[in-house]
Amino acid sequence: MSPNGNIQSAMRLAAAESIGERLENVRARIAGVLDNTDIEQVHQMRVASRRLRVALKLFSPGLPGKQAARWSKSMRRVTRTLGPARDLDVQTQFVQSYRDAHPDAKLARGLDRLILRLQQRRDRQQRRVCRAMDRISDSGVLDEMSRFSRELVARAQLDPVPPDPALLGEHAADAILGHLQSLLAYEPFVEMPDRAEELHAMRIAAKRLRYALEVFVPIYAGRIKPFIKSVRRIQTQLGELHDCDVWIEALPKFLDDERERMTAYQGHARGFNRLTDGVEHLLADRTRRRQEVHEEFVAAWRHLRKQQTWQNLMLMVNGQSASAGPADSAATDGARAATLARIGSQSASVTISPPPPPDPAP
């Protein structure tokens, strides 16, 4: 078999194994999502669907084009439908915990009303969630992906010269590099706490880099795991920062809506002031916490820079890629050396115009 044929075989086998593993995680969560008694089921299903989509994208050269596009579109619909449900689950759980930690009766009235509205919205969202689960179960998409994965794995087992996963090193390095560059494009905004939109986009870029790293664990084994841990920490901090931004925007609107609701129902807004103490207390807490989280994030980012985390990641994936011929290898090494230099000097950049906006969060 030619070197290119070996690479294609390795690509198809890696795609089959990666998709098959993630597909089973999706299937395993459907019943729990429909049951809706454990909020973690929605979260795990959303994560599983997103990871499956990442695998479909990263291994697209080894997949049947039209079918793969249909699979990805179907899973994207699942992820997007579950997003609002997951957000409401997290918000309800958070406000309930906040209320338990602040038992003052003056605060409880507003917090109880906020919990009620969140639960009402979540109940309405569950109908959409159930329709999405029924649609993906009945569409045949999951069965198609499962059949594709099983057939390719079986074919590889019959091959007298099994494909070598190391041949994917070049493809993995290019994919990881692309996501790393996307993350670092937002570095000029790290120390700008008022640039909420860019910091949210940075969280999405970190998440995509993390998922790409996880897909390629079989190639790099344990060497890649410390980088996954570092990216996860950044993603988590930026996620909490975004959660605070959501509360800071949503809570004043909640009070406005409740005033209008009371006026429409009662003909007046008497009694409304009893709701404000708890909500305004929560708003002040989230505003204060946002500042703390941003400071923690900046400190963590500076530490990663001091440790040369991104340069080390680049060197690690670059060292793994050895499947090109001498001429191709020299060209690739030269291009990657230039990229590494750019990564090393990224923090010194004075250009702060925003990079292209990312696609909506998967």
Secondary structure, DSSP 8 states (H G I E B T S, - for coil): --HHHHHHHHHHHHHHHHHHHHHHHHHHHHHHHHH-S-HHHHHHHHHHHHHHHHHHHHTGGGS-HHHHHHHHHHHHHHHHHHHHHHHHHHHHHHHHHHHHH---HHHHHHHHHHHHHHHHHHHHHHHHHHHHHHHHHHSSHHHHHHHHHHHHHHHHHH-SS---GGGGHHHHHHHHHHHHHHHHTTGGGTT-TT-HHHHHHHHHHHHHHHHHHHHTHHHHGGGGHHHHHHHHHHHHHHHHHHHHHHHHHHHHHHHHHHHHHHHHHHSS-TTTHHHHHHHHHHHHHHHHHHHHHHHHHHHHHHHHHHTTHHHHHHHHHHHH---S-HHHHHHHHHHHHHHHHHHHHGGG----S---------
